[in-house]
Amino acid sequence: MDFLFIYYAVQLLAGLVVFVTIWGWLHIDNWWVRVVEFPRIQILVLGLTAWLGLLVTWSSWQRKQWALFGALSVSLGFQLRMVLPYTRIWKKEVQKAKDKPEGKAHQIKIMVSNVLTPNNRTQDLVNLVKKRQPDILITLESDKKWERALETIEPDYPYTVKVPLDNLYGMHLYSKLELIDPEVKYLMIDDIPSIHTQLRLQGGRVIWLYCLHPMPPSPTEADKSTTRDAELLMVGRHIEENDQTAILAGDLNDVAWSKTTRRFQRISGLLDPRIGRHFINTFHVDYPFLRWALDHIFHSACFTVVDIERLPSIGSDHFPVLTTLQYEPEEANKQEQNAPTTDAKDIEEAENKIQEGKKEGHKVSKEHAQEKAEQGHSEKQANNHQS
């Protein structure tokens, strides 16, 4: 009886892994499809467990067992192809920075931290910033409470952009390096900002910095991934069309192996320093088995990587990440060969997605405005009742 239970449980698990893999291939933006792009590591672990289980419980397979084993093997091959680039066995997309004499190594340290608005451990982030001394700090989900707490670091960070919001999409940028003409833009949805600015590096070179935090596809936020995908592709297209030297960082609410993020890389020409190194899984802090990389940094080929480090928890559901890059323009031609290349299909599909995103964003903006108005009306009635 126990053997039969295990036998059928293994087949059920194998069938589930095959189903989820095929489900993720559907060209549908709804959250209940796109969500399966996130846990590829977990799906791979479950799939390998099922694959070994099928071998162990094998006795005399019939045609349907062979078909299941074949389908599972194909599914595992696909999941491996998505995951393996973020391990040490893959070729590095960004090379290790060269040792240079002090004063000639123009480095930039960027910390990205989704702080989680209700989180009250503000001093933990302040202490971490003071200890690690990043050149750039990008906070996400930061509201007025976080803005007040971070005032203590401002003597070291004379350049700031502050967008305190209480809708989980506030954003703050603190910089030791000069920011040139920073702008806050609302690319897709009227109450979800992004920061676009030029940045003067230590050696005087001016580059672009983009800070993003689009809405995730989920049952509690966006029904579809359309606006998230469109925002990322819009910025990627802008970088390529204007031939910009750029760094893009933030909580993209997407994983690096998703079809959208990979298309963004092909369109923008930006590199991912995690390829050939490690995952840097940042979410969720409290559930080690359910972790994936939501906080990202991509950059032009003139940068090499010194280090990428996941930092200790500050009480948020995301770990902060600290990335140190080195400006080495002499390596650009060599590294550009590692960048994924775009084609006409990418350009066409990106344009279609951007147009769909604008329509969806207009719809979501109206919904948010209506919800805010209804909330204000309810609060007003409650105040009048108390009076």
N, C-alpha and C positions, 0 to 999 in steps of 0.2 A: 504493500500500500504506500509506504514511504517512497519507494523507488518510483512508483507511478506518479506520485505527486510531484516529485522533482522532475521527472521526465516531461510532464505536461507544463510545469511552471517554466522550465527552460525554453520550451517551444513558444510559450506565450510571450516570454521576454524577448525572444528572437523576433517574433512577429511584430512586437511593439517597436523595436528598434528599426526594423525595415519600414514600418508604417510611418514613423516620425521622420525618417530620412526622406522618403518619397514626398511626404506632406510638405517638407521644407522646400521642395523644388517647384511648388506651385507659384505662379506669377500673380500673387494676390497680396495686397498691402495690408489686409486686415490683421489685427494684432494676434489673433489666434492661429495665424499661419507664420507670421514673421517671428513670433516668440521662440520658435524651435531653432532659430539660428543662434541663439545665445548659448545653450548648454551643450555645445558639441563635445567638450571634454567629457562631460558626464554621460552623454549618449555613447561615446566611444568606450568608456569603462564598462557600461552596462552591456554593450554589444560584444565586447571581448569576453565578458563573463558568460554571456549566452553562447558564444561560439565555442568556448572551451566546454561548457555544459553539454552542448550537443555532441561533442566528441566523446565525452565521458559516458554519457547515457546511450551512446550508439549501440545498437544490437543488430537489428536487421531493418535498415531503413527502407521505406517504400518511396515511391516517386515524390510524394508531397514533402517528405523529410529532406530529400535531396534538393528539391526546389527551394525550400526554406533556407537550407544551408548555403546554397548558391546566392540567394538574394541577400542573406545576412553578410556574406563575404564581400559582395559588391558594396553594400551599405558601409561596412567597416572601411573598405578602401577609400570611399568618398570622405568619410569623417576623418580618416587619417590624413588625407590630402589637405583638408582644411586646417588641421591642427599642427601638423609637423613643421610648417614654416616657422612656428614660434617656439622651436626647440633648438638646441645647440647642434643638432645633426644637419641643419639646413644651412645653406650659404648665407652669410650676413649681407643684408641689404645696405647697411651703413657700417663702414669700417671703424675700427677703434682709433681714437684720436692719437696723434703722434705726440711724443714728449717734446716740448719746446721750452726754451729759456724763459724764465719769469719776465713778464712784460711783453712777450711776443705771443703767448698763448691766449688768444682772445676767446674767452669762454663765457657762456651764459648759462646760469642755473635757473631753471623754471620749476616752480612748485605749483601743482594743481591740486586743489582740495575742495571736494563737494562736502560742505560742512553739515548739511542736514539742518534745515531751518529751526526745528524745535530743540535741537541739541544745545545744551547750556554749558558744555565744556569749552567755552571760548578761550579760556586761559591756556588750555592744552595746545591749541593752535598757535597762540602768541608765543608760548615757550618754544615750540618747535621751530617757528620762523626765526626767533632770536638765536636758537642753537645752530640751525643749518644755514642761515643767511642766504636765501636765494636772491638772485637779482630781480626775478619776477615772481610775484605771488598772484595766482588767479583763484579766487574763491567763487563757488557756485552755491546756490540756494541761500545766499547771505542777505539778511534783512538789516533793519536799523540796529537791532541788538548786536549783530556781528560787526556792523560798521563802527559802533561806539567802542566795542571791545578792541578792535584793530587800530584804533587811534594811537595806541601806545607804540606801534611800530612805525608810524608815519615820519618821525624824525629821520629814520633810515631810508624811507621811501618817499622822496619828494614829488614823484609823479604818480597821480592816482586817477582812476576813473571809477565812479561809484554809481551803482544802479541798485539801490536797496528796494526789494520787493517782498511782499508777504505771500506770494503765490507759488513758492518753491522754485522760482526762476530768477531771483535776484543774482547779481553778479558784481564783483569788485576786482579791480586790477590795481596792484601796487608795484611800483617799479623804481629801482635805483638808477636805471638807464633812462635817458631822455625819451619821452613819448612825443611824437610829432603829429599834430592834428588828429587826436583820437576822436572817434565817433561811436556813438551808440546807435545801432540799427535794429530795426524790427523787420527781419527779412520775410517771414512767413505769417506770423501771428502777432497781433498788435500788442500783446503784453508779455512776449518772450523775446528778450534782448540778445544781442551779440555785440562784442566790442571789436572794432576794426581800427588799427592804429599803425603808424610807422614807428620804428624803434631804432635809436642810434646805438650801435654796439661800441664796445670799448675802443676799437681801432678807428672809429668814425664812420664805418659803413652803415648805411641806413637800410633796414629791411622792414618787412611787414609782419605784424602779429595779429592773428585772428583768434578770438576767444568765443567758443560756441557752447551752447547747452540747449539743444532742441528737445521737444517733447518726445517721450518714448511711446512706442505702441504698447498699450496695456489696457486692461479692462477698467482701470481707474483714471486713466489720463486720455491718451489719444486712441480712438478706435482703429486708426490706421497709421502706418509708418510714413505716409506720403509727405507730410510737412517736414519730418525729420530728414528723410532722404533728400528732398528737394533743397533744403537749406544747405546741407553738406555739399551737394553737387553744384549748387549755385556759386558757393565760395570757391570750390575747386576750379570751376570754369573761369571765374574771374581772375584767379591767380595765373592760370595758363594763358588766357587771352592778353593779359597785361605783362606777361613775362616777369613776374615778381619773384624776388627772393623772399621766402616767407616761412613762417612757423605757424602752425595751426594747433591749438591746444584746447582741452576742455573735456567735459563729460558729454560725450556724443550720444549717450543712450543707445549705443550700437556696439557690436563687437568687430574686431579687425577683420575677421574672415567672412563677414556678411557680404552679399553681392553688392550692396550700396557702397560700403567702405572701400572695397576693392576697385569698384568703378571710379570712386572719388580719386583714388591714387592714380589710376590710369589717366584720368582727365587732367588732374592738377600737376602730375609729375613729381609730387612730394614723396619722400621716403619714410618708411616705418623703421625706427631703430630697434624695435623688438624682434624683427625677423632675423632668425639665426641666433637668437639669444634666449628669451624666456617670455612668458605670458604677461607678467605684471597684472595678475587678477586683482582688481580693486573693490569689487562688489560681489557678495554681501559680506560685511565684516563678521557678522554673527553666525554665518552658516558656511563653514569651510568647504563642504562638498558642493554647495551651490554658489560657486564663485566664478566670475568671468571678468574680462577686462572691459570696463566701460569708460575709463578715463584715458585719454589718448594724447599723443603728440606726434605730429608729422612735420617734416621740414624739407627744405630744398637741399640739393645735392652738394652744396658748398659747406655743409656742416658734417662733422664727424661726431661720434659719441664718446664721451668720457665715461659716463655712468648713467644707469637708470635704476632707481631704487624706490621700492614701496616702503613708505614710512609707517611708524606706529600709529595705531588708531587714536583719533581725537574725540571719540564718542559718536561719530557719524556712522552711517551705514556704508560709507566709502572710506577706504584708506587713502591718505594723501600720497602723491607720487612726486618724486624729485628727479628731474632729468637735467644732466649737464652736457651741453653741446659745445663743440669748439669750431670756430670759424676757420675753415681751411679751403679757400677758393681754389687753390691749386689741385685739390682732389675732385673738383666738381665734374670734370669730363669723365674721369674714371668711374665715379659713382653714378653718373647719369645712365650708364650702361646697365645698372642694376634696377633702374626704375621700370615698373610695368608700363607697357606701351598701349596707347589708345588706338581705336579704329573708328570708322564711320558709324558703326552700330552703337558704340559707346556714346558718341556725340549726339546721335539722334535720340537715343533712349534717355539720356540726361536732359535734353531739351524737353522731351515729353513729360518727364517726371517733374521738372521745374514748373511747367505750366499747370500740371495737375496739383502740385503743391500750393501754388498761388490760389487756385480755386478752393482747395480744401482749407487753406489758411484763412481765407476770407470767411468761409463758413464757420470755422472754429472761433475766429475773432468775434463774430456776431454772437455766438453762443456764450463766450466768456463775458461779453459786455452785458448780455441779458442776465446771466447768473449774478454778476456784480450788482446790477440794478435791483434785482429781486432781493439780494442779500441786504443792500442798503435800505430798501423799503421795509424789510422785516426788522432790521435794527431800529429804524425810525419808529415803527409801530411799538416795538418793545420799550423804547425810551418814553414814548408818549404815555404808554400804559403805566410805567413806573411813576411818571409825573402825576 
